[in-house]
Each structure stands twice: as C-alpha cells, then as structure tokens.
C-alpha cells in the first residue's frame, strides 16, 4: 500500500556543521575542530527524512540559484525530493557549532515572509493529492497557508525554531489556532506558555492545539492528545551532532501516522529515527531509510506494497 503524500513547507538552509568544539573561540582566536559537514538544513531535513522512510514528499521553500542553492538542489535531487517555490536572491546559510551535546547557530539570509507564503501556496497547488502538511510556524504567513490546507482537507502539523519573542506573541497563537498538531521542544513549549515544567507546558498547549508532542531530547517526549498526557522515554544514544534530530523525529512520527500506525507506535518510530540521526553531523545525514527502521522495529504494523 502506498501511503498518501506529505507536503513540507518551510525555510531551507545550507547547514555548515562543525563538531566538536572543546570551547567557544574568543575574538581574534582560532579554535580547531575534527570535522565539518555541508548538508541540507531547515525544513529540508524533515523532507529528506520522510522520503527515506518511503513517503512521497514535496518541499515548498525559497531558494537561490547561487552556490549554496545549487548544492542544495543537487542534494534534494539525489534524495528524490521535489521542490517548488520562488527563486530568491541568495540561499540562507547556517553555521552550527557543536559543544557539550548542544548547538549554537549563526544564520545569514533567512527568506522573507512573502517568499515563504508563496512557497506554501505553490506547494499546495503543485501536490493537490497530499493528505498531510508539515509547516514552519515562524511568521504570520503560516496561518494563511495552514488555513488553506485545512480547508482542502489536509492534516496540518507545525514546528518552529526557538524565537522567544515570536513564540510568545499573539500572532503565533493565531498560527497555532490553524493546526492539528504542534511539535515543539521543551524550551519552545516554555516560550509559548510561560510554564517551566514540560508537563505543565504540554497541558497548557493542549488548550490551544488538538494534539501536542513536546520533545525533550534524552528525556523522551510528552504527548498530549484529547488533553491526556503520556510520557515516552527514550534509550541513551551517543551524540555526534543533535542538529535536526527534532526534525527527523517529526518525519518519523508523520510517516508512522501516514502508514496507519497508532500514535504511540508513530512516536516509537520518530524516536528511533531521531536517535539514528544523532550518529553523524547534519540533521538528515544519518536519517535512516525505511528498510533499517523495519529491521529494527519489526513489531510495528508496516504496510506491504
């Protein structure tokens, strides 16, 4: 059985990932690291991870025809991910620095809201057979795209970067009012609700969105559906780079739901996929293919072709 198509809409970055850093450099100082990886970042991570899991996926984004854009276009083509959206002056680039199991980011050239709005509507027109939209929530444009998608009968999930001012705004709550599922990390859940305790934050978010999954890294996830909270621990994994692990979790969960898994088994797939992605630099670099997930999670109800 071929699952329905998913559409992913969000900003695209060329990620330059460096790891590990023993310490942050001082001004005028050079610090050496062991490895640097160039890879697709932003919402391309979820799109590539979904495609590796066997889901037909289309990516709506803004990309330039400059060097970073040409590199990313080649990566998407190699992964079998089609993309639509406006051509912009320059492609966004993010420098991700890894230290002590976490990352710091420096980004240049994020796309303008008008470009992302156009990318969203272009994607919905390009793939009218889609049943799921996974959307960036950074910008008021997302509310209009989500509203259109829900009107067309799509299930809409949302993820968003950690921007405290935006996450705490009324405009972001308007975006949340148009989605079916929100997938923040614990820090983002606190920014939205003001609740430091992840379980309290998840419960507060459940008043705003029908389904919430709060990602807590090594502490697992908290899922609230129909206002009932469930905890899902995860097994310890060696962390080479955590960049994009949350996006790979999103992809695993979405793939599981599209394959017809119940929510708790879709979470299990998401946790496994995210754990695998920690083993290499870059979010999508080590995102697992469906065959590897089937081999490790044989008890899940995988559909047969």
VONU-457586 format. One record per residue (C-alpha): residue in one letter; x negated, y, z negated; residue number from 1. Coordinates in Angstrom, 2 decimals, padded with zeros to 5 digits. Layout:
A, X, Y, Z, NUM
...
END
This chain:
X, 000.00, 000.00, 000.00, 1
X, -001.41, 003.37, 000.99, 2
X, -000.87, 005.96, -001.78, 3
X, 000.57, 009.40, -000.99, 4
X, -001.79, 012.19, -000.03, 5
X, -003.09, 014.71, -002.54, 6
X, -003.97, 018.31, -001.78, 7
X, -006.65, 020.10, -003.82, 8
X, -006.73, 023.91, -003.75, 9
X, -009.43, 025.92, -005.47, 10
X, -012.75, 027.72, -005.05, 11
X, -015.71, 025.89, -003.56, 12
X, -019.31, 026.37, -004.71, 13
X, -022.72, 025.13, -003.69, 14
X, -023.97, 023.87, -007.06, 15
X, -027.69, 024.10, -007.78, 16
X, -028.03, 021.86, -010.83, 17
X, -031.22, 021.78, -012.91, 18
X, -031.91, 019.33, -015.75, 19
X, -033.16, 019.00, -018.34, 20
X, -034.28, 022.29, -019.87, 21
X, -036.14, 021.99, -023.13, 22
X, -035.38, 025.63, -023.91, 23
X, -033.98, 028.73, -022.23, 24
X, -036.61, 030.86, -020.47, 25
X, -037.47, 034.30, -021.81, 26
X, -037.60, 037.31, -019.48, 27
X, -040.67, 037.04, -017.28, 28
X, -041.25, 033.40, -018.21, 29
X, -041.19, 030.30, -016.02, 30
X, -039.77, 027.08, -017.51, 31
X, -040.17, 023.79, -015.66, 32
X, -037.58, 021.04, -015.33, 33
X, -037.65, 017.49, -014.00, 34
X, -035.01, 017.62, -011.26, 35
X, -032.85, 019.96, -009.17, 36
X, -029.86, 018.79, -007.10, 37
X, -027.87, 020.61, -004.39, 38
X, -024.28, 019.39, -004.31, 39
X, -020.66, 020.40, -003.74, 40
X, -019.15, 022.13, -006.74, 41
X, -015.92, 023.77, -007.84, 42
X, -012.75, 022.04, -006.67, 43
X, -014.68, 020.08, -004.05, 44
X, -015.70, 017.81, -006.95, 45
X, -012.14, 016.63, -007.56, 46
X, -011.50, 016.32, -003.82, 47
X, -014.58, 014.14, -003.23, 48
X, -013.89, 012.03, -006.32, 49
X, -010.31, 011.44, -005.16, 50
X, -011.48, 010.42, -001.69, 51
X, -013.98, 007.95, -003.16, 52
X, -011.13, 006.45, -005.17, 53
X, -009.27, 005.74, -001.94, 54
X, -006.85, 008.68, -001.92, 55
X, -006.27, 010.63, 001.28, 56
X, -007.06, 014.20, 000.28, 57
X, -007.09, 017.63, 001.87, 58
X, -009.00, 020.58, 000.41, 59
X, -007.78, 024.17, 000.66, 60
X, -010.61, 026.60, -000.04, 61
X, -012.55, 029.62, 001.22, 62
X, -015.97, 029.00, 002.75, 63
X, -018.50, 030.97, 004.75, 64
X, -020.47, 029.98, 007.84, 65
X, -023.73, 030.85, 006.08, 66
X, -026.37, 028.34, 004.97, 67
X, -024.56, 027.20, 001.79, 68
X, -021.30, 026.90, 003.73, 69
X, -022.91, 024.81, 006.47, 70
X, -024.43, 022.50, 003.85, 71
X, -021.09, 022.05, 002.09, 72
X, -019.21, 021.47, 005.35, 73
X, -021.66, 018.68, 006.12, 74
X, -021.14, 017.14, 002.67, 75
X, -017.34, 017.23, 002.97, 76
X, -017.51, 015.66, 006.42, 77
X, -019.75, 012.87, 005.12, 78
X, -017.27, 012.18, 002.31, 79
X, -014.25, 012.16, 004.63, 80
X, -012.63, 015.23, 003.06, 81
X, -010.80, 017.52, 005.48, 82
X, -010.62, 021.20, 004.55, 83
X, -008.72, 024.30, 005.63, 84
X, -008.80, 027.94, 004.60, 85
X, -010.26, 031.29, 005.58, 86
X, -013.84, 031.87, 006.65, 87
X, -015.36, 034.37, 004.22, 88
X, -018.50, 036.49, 004.37, 89
X, -020.50, 034.31, 002.04, 90
X, -020.08, 030.99, 000.27, 91
X, -020.17, 031.04, -003.52, 92
X, -023.24, 029.53, -005.21, 93
X, -023.51, 028.39, -008.84, 94
X, -026.69, 027.74, -010.77, 95
X, -026.03, 025.14, -013.50, 96
X, -028.67, 024.81, -016.24, 97
X, -028.53, 021.72, -018.48, 98
X, -029.77, 021.77, -022.05, 99
X, -028.90, 019.58, -025.04, 100
X, -025.93, 017.90, -023.37, 101
X, -024.17, 021.08, -022.19, 102
X, -024.48, 023.57, -019.33, 103
X, -024.72, 027.28, -018.71, 104
X, -023.66, 028.71, -015.36, 105
X, -024.62, 031.67, -013.17, 106
X, -022.36, 032.23, -010.14, 107
X, -022.61, 034.56, -007.14, 108
X, -019.85, 035.34, -004.65, 109
X, -016.65, 033.75, -006.02, 110
X, -013.84, 034.05, -003.43, 111
X, -011.34, 036.89, -003.55, 112
X, -007.76, 036.12, -004.71, 113
X, -006.34, 036.89, -001.25, 114
X, -008.64, 034.27, 000.29, 115
X, -007.57, 031.63, -002.21, 116
X, -003.90, 032.43, -001.75, 117
X, -004.27, 031.98, 002.00, 118
X, -006.20, 028.74, 001.48, 119
X, -003.39, 027.39, -000.70, 120
X, -000.61, 028.13, 001.76, 121
X, -002.76, 026.92, 004.69, 122
X, -003.25, 023.59, 002.89, 123
X, 000.46, 023.12, 002.14, 124
X, 001.26, 023.75, 005.81, 125
X, -001.55, 021.52, 007.05, 126
X, -000.52, 018.49, 004.94, 127
X, 003.28, 018.51, 004.59, 128
X, 003.22, 014.80, 003.69, 129
X, 001.36, 015.49, 000.42, 130
X, 003.04, 014.49, -002.82, 131
X, 000.56, 015.98, -005.31, 132
X, -001.12, 019.39, -005.55, 133
X, -004.13, 019.84, -007.82, 134
X, -004.68, 023.55, -008.23, 135
X, -007.13, 026.05, -009.65, 136
X, -005.43, 028.26, -012.22, 137
X, -007.92, 031.13, -012.07, 138
X, -005.93, 034.01, -010.57, 139
X, -002.31, 035.09, -010.34, 140
X, -002.20, 033.83, -006.73, 141
X, -001.95, 030.31, -008.17, 142
X, 001.60, 030.91, -009.45, 143
X, 002.88, 031.62, -005.93, 144
X, 001.15, 028.56, -004.44, 145
X, 002.42, 026.31, -007.26, 146
X, 005.96, 027.68, -006.90, 147
X, 005.92, 026.92, -003.17, 148
X, 004.55, 023.41, -003.76, 149
X, 007.16, 022.54, -006.37, 150
X, 009.85, 023.85, -004.06, 151
X, 008.55, 021.40, -001.46, 152
X, 008.80, 018.55, -003.98, 153
X, 005.13, 018.18, -004.93, 154
X, 003.92, 017.32, -008.41, 155
X, 001.56, 020.15, -009.47, 156
X, -001.43, 019.77, -011.78, 157
X, -003.67, 022.60, -012.91, 158
X, -007.23, 023.01, -014.10, 159
X, -009.12, 026.22, -014.76, 160
X, -012.56, 027.42, -015.79, 161
X, -013.31, 028.90, -019.19, 162
X, -012.47, 032.59, -018.90, 163
X, -011.12, 033.66, -022.32, 164
X, -009.62, 036.96, -021.14, 165
X, -007.72, 035.28, -018.28, 166
X, -006.65, 032.22, -020.26, 167
X, -005.20, 034.43, -022.99, 168
X, -003.26, 036.65, -020.59, 169
X, 000.45, 036.73, -019.85, 170
X, -000.38, 036.33, -016.15, 171
X, -001.92, 032.93, -016.86, 172
X, 001.19, 031.87, -018.74, 173
X, 003.16, 032.68, -015.61, 174
X, 000.90, 030.27, -013.71, 175
X, 001.48, 027.61, -016.40, 176
X, 005.24, 028.02, -016.05, 177
X, 004.99, 026.74, -012.46, 178
X, 003.07, 023.49, -013.08, 179
X, 003.88, 019.97, -014.26, 180
X, 000.51, 019.06, -015.80, 181
X, -002.31, 021.10, -017.34, 182
X, -005.79, 019.56, -017.84, 183
X, -007.92, 021.94, -019.98, 184
X, -010.95, 021.12, -022.05, 185
X, -010.78, 021.78, -025.78, 186
X, -012.36, 025.24, -025.51, 187
X, -009.89, 026.30, -022.83, 188
X, -006.94, 024.96, -024.84, 189
X, -008.07, 027.14, -027.75, 190
X, -008.38, 030.20, -025.49, 191
X, -004.77, 029.78, -024.33, 192
X, -003.18, 029.03, -027.69, 193
X, -005.50, 030.54, -030.31, 194
X, -005.49, 027.15, -032.13, 195
X, -008.95, 025.85, -033.03, 196
X, -007.76, 022.31, -033.77, 197
X, -007.47, 020.40, -030.45, 198
X, -004.35, 018.51, -031.53, 199
X, -002.60, 021.71, -032.59, 200
X, -003.67, 023.36, -029.33, 201
X, -002.30, 020.42, -027.32, 202
X, 001.01, 020.61, -029.18, 203
X, 001.25, 024.35, -028.55, 204
X, 000.54, 023.84, -024.85, 205
X, 003.27, 021.19, -024.71, 206
X, 005.73, 024.00, -025.39, 207
X, 004.57, 025.64, -022.14, 208
X, 003.94, 022.70, -019.78, 209
X, 005.75, 019.32, -019.50, 210
X, 002.51, 017.33, -019.66, 211
X, -000.87, 018.29, -021.17, 212
X, -004.18, 016.42, -021.34, 213
X, -006.90, 018.07, -023.43, 214
X, -010.37, 016.80, -022.54, 215
X, -012.82, 016.62, -025.46, 216
X, -015.92, 015.09, -023.89, 217
X, -017.37, 012.31, -026.03, 218
X, -014.41, 012.66, -028.43, 219
X, -011.99, 011.42, -025.73, 220
X, -008.72, 013.08, -024.77, 221
X, -005.44, 014.09, -026.35, 222
X, -002.38, 013.64, -024.14, 223
X, 000.97, 015.27, -024.85, 224
X, 003.93, 014.09, -022.82, 225
X, 007.50, 014.80, -023.86, 226
X, 005.85, 016.52, -026.87, 227
X, 004.47, 013.23, -028.20, 228
X, 000.68, 013.28, -028.74, 229
X, -001.58, 010.28, -028.10, 230
X, -005.34, 010.01, -028.69, 231
X, -007.61, 008.17, -026.25, 232
X, -011.19, 007.66, -027.49, 233
X, -013.97, 007.03, -025.02, 234
X, -017.12, 004.97, -025.29, 235
X, -020.50, 006.72, -025.62, 236
X, -022.41, 007.27, -022.39, 237
X, -025.87, 008.54, -021.56, 238
X, -025.53, 012.08, -020.25, 239
X, -027.81, 013.15, -017.41, 240
X, -025.53, 016.05, -016.41, 241
X, -021.99, 016.85, -017.53, 242
X, -021.31, 019.30, -014.70, 243
X, -017.94, 018.47, -013.13, 244
X, -017.18, 015.49, -015.39, 245
X, -013.82, 017.06, -016.27, 246
X, -013.01, 017.40, -012.57, 247
X, -013.86, 013.73, -011.99, 248
X, -011.58, 012.83, -014.91, 249
X, -008.81, 014.84, -013.21, 250
X, -009.38, 012.90, -009.99, 251
X, -009.27, 009.55, -011.77, 252
X, -006.06, 010.42, -013.56, 253
X, -004.41, 011.74, -010.39, 254
X, -005.50, 008.67, -008.40, 255
X, -004.10, 006.40, -011.08, 256
X, -000.76, 008.14, -011.06, 257
X, -000.61, 008.07, -007.26, 258
X, -001.36, 004.34, -007.38, 259
X, 001.61, 003.94, -009.71, 260
X, -000.27, 003.35, -012.96, 261
X, 001.47, 004.32, -016.20, 262
X, -000.03, 007.42, -017.79, 263
X, -002.22, 005.59, -020.34, 264
X, -003.84, 003.48, -017.62, 265
X, -004.37, 006.53, -015.41, 266
X, -006.18, 008.12, -018.37, 267
X, -008.33, 004.99, -018.67, 268
X, -009.31, 005.30, -015.01, 269
X, -010.04, 009.00, -015.48, 270
X, -012.27, 008.31, -018.48, 271
X, -014.18, 005.58, -016.65, 272
X, -014.73, 007.77, -013.57, 273
X, -015.85, 010.73, -015.68, 274
X, -018.24, 008.52, -017.62, 275
X, -019.83, 007.26, -014.41, 276
X, -020.27, 010.85, -013.16, 277
X, -022.46, 011.68, -016.17, 278
X, -025.22, 009.49, -014.78, 279
X, -026.57, 011.90, -012.14, 280
X, -026.99, 015.60, -011.50, 281
X, -023.90, 017.23, -009.99, 282
X, -020.21, 016.57, -010.55, 283
X, -019.41, 014.45, -007.50, 284
X, -022.87, 012.91, -007.06, 285
X, -022.13, 009.82, -009.16, 286
X, -018.31, 009.83, -008.92, 287
X, -017.50, 006.12, -008.47, 288
X, -015.82, 004.51, -005.46, 289
X, -012.60, 002.55, -005.85, 290
X, -014.41, -000.79, -005.49, 291
X, -016.59, -000.07, -008.53, 292
X, -013.56, 001.01, -010.56, 293
X, -011.63, -002.11, -009.59, 294
X, -014.56, -004.31, -010.56, 295
X, -014.87, -002.66, -013.98, 296
X, -011.13, -002.27, -014.65, 297
X, -009.66, -005.47, -013.27, 298
X, -006.71, -005.36, -015.67, 299
X, -005.28, -002.23, -014.01, 300
X, -002.42, -002.79, -011.53, 301
X, -004.35, -001.90, -008.39, 302
X, -002.11, -001.95, -005.30, 303
X, -003.14, -004.25, -002.48, 304
X, -003.37, -002.98, 001.11, 305
END
